[in-house]
Amino acid sequence: MAMFENLSDRLERSFKILKGEGKITEINVAETLKDVRRALLDADVNYKTAKEFTESVRQKALGQEVLTAVKPHQLMIKIVHDELALLMGATATDVNIKGNPAIILMSGLQGSGKTTFSGKLANLLKSKRGKNPLLVACDVYRPAAIEQLKILGEQIGIPVYAEEENKNPVEIAQHAVQFAKQHGKDLVIIDTAGRLAIDEAMMTEITAIKNAVNPQEILFVVDAMTGQDAVNTAKEFNERLDFNGVVLTKLDGDTRGGAALSIRSVVNKPIKFVGTGEKLDAIDIFHPERMADRILGMGDIVSLVEKAQEQYNEEEARRLQKKIAKNQFDFNDFIAQIQQIKKMGNLKDLASMIPGVGKQIKDLDIDDDAFKSIEAIICSMTPKERSNPEILNGSRRARIAKGSGTNIQEVNNLIKQFDQTRKMMRAMTSGGGKAMLRNMRRR
């Protein structure tokens, strides 16, 4: 994740102080943790949080007997990892959607991403939890807010309740809950107005909405890129609303990450969701331990597997296996697999979830256009050519290169890579491949 790259580098440098040391001592721990604290402060982590964090790590490090098999810097990384996860809440916290209808009230400043997140959350709870949501437009001040929510609702097939003439958000919220009950909606997500800064009118209004509809869940939405300001705003909102959880938006941005690390310890409320991009499926449940993995450059293989499983179709996999076994895997199947990978999210983000890869690719520019030339080449083939790759002779390849805006070398390289992939896949599904795997297991 872009936001933690600088912190990851700084922490790695801090741990190098202990490399080559035979044991953990007061002196080398103090030196390492001074550097860790400086790294956290530079990442815009709250000063009190950074101080308490490093003190907790110091006590745990000095209280440890270092096993001969574990080097001191490795032990320190383990302690820092566990403390980072604890700092961010230890485990994922679920959203409360019990109730008929369950009511979720969104709060936050203008520009934090409340409206977009309301749509993302409705989409997630509809597709993953089988809920039947209703979005409610209670931002009666920002002219485009109602229209924005309606457009989002249309994109995800979720109705939006709005009263264009009524400027009383408390009444709109109450009417929306009645509407939901009458129309069999089991989830109501209320988008509220924000301001550019905290003011009494906004706080009074959202408190009145809370008291009128008695929501099961109040989420505070904040832009992660605002750093310590995000933490201070969270504190003020929590004092008035006593919200249930935090949503960090724009976590994909090039920011220092201090809000994600500080907010839990300051308001003592869990981070429940993170927004990781513009698309309506760019929303993740927040897992503190996985985030600690990523901050320390350990990747996040669990999230990667989960994303793959979301796109996995068992029936399609069986069909594909039969085609591979009969050497019938073709360019139609190839491009279908590319589409599946693209649905999983941003390619650089996906690659950074593989342990050890994040650091290697941080300076590489990997975007969603990485497959563009491959897709252009395959799309320039006729249906017959895609189904029968063996007929791709010289003249056909020249035509495909011209039609795809590539050159003959790129076309030849793709076909060569495709042939190699097909052979390897067939070897792994053939009797010989299975026997080879069995022998490997025995060893």
C-alpha angles and dihedrals in degrees: 000000000000093000095064100041096099093044091049091052093047094049091048089055090049092055091052088071087072096044112115092015114131095215145001113266135173089255101050092040091051091050093048094046093047086060092044091051091050090050091052093048091049087053087059095253114161109268095232090048092050092048094048091044095054092044090053091049090048093054093047093046094051091045092056126097104218111228114226090240092055120071116220094245090051091052090049091052089052093050093046090048093053092045092049090053090048091048090055094046106281097242138029115271120215126227116248109243098159115126137067097276102010108209124214117189117201119211136178146100125302111275095026091112099255097143095047091044091051088059093045092050093047089050093049095048092046096049100035104029101030093239123158102221136193119202116213125206107213098153097103095165107058105072096214097043098088092043091048092053091047091052091049091048091052092051093054098034096245122134120241122214113213137157106204095190098041113087095183108099093189092058092044090054092048092047090048092055090051090048090051092052092049094048101043097253111154097190131048120191113191119203110203136194122269134193131216088253135011113281135171096245093057093046093048091049098050091044088054091051089050092051092046099051102024097218122212089218134027114191123195111213117204136172106244090209092069091074116190091005086065091055093048092048090049090053093053094046091048093052089056103033106024089218123201101227149352130247116202113204128191091030087150091065127107096260135130100251099231094132093057091051099042108035098077095051093046100048099021091226124121126252100237104177140015128204111220105180149342100284119097092242092050094108127110135187105245113248110186095196092051091048089052088052091054095045089055093046095251094126124227108257093164093061090045091054091047091052090049091049091053089062095038117114114190095201092049090049091054091048090050093049091055091050092049092049090053092045089244097124103131142177091275089061091042094055091043089058091050090053090052091053091048091053089059092070143253110001097221090049091050093048091049089059089068108092112255095009100088094070093045095054101036093106094042120098105228113167137164089271090071090102095041098104092043091052091046091053094048092045090053090060120093117246088254092053093048090052095042109037091173092073092063099116127169098278093047091050091051090052091048091050091051093045094049097045091242132107133258092255092058091049092049091048092051093049091047091050090046092052092049091048091049092050092048092048092049092048090053094051096041124092091259092053092049091049090049091052091048091052090049091052091052090056 
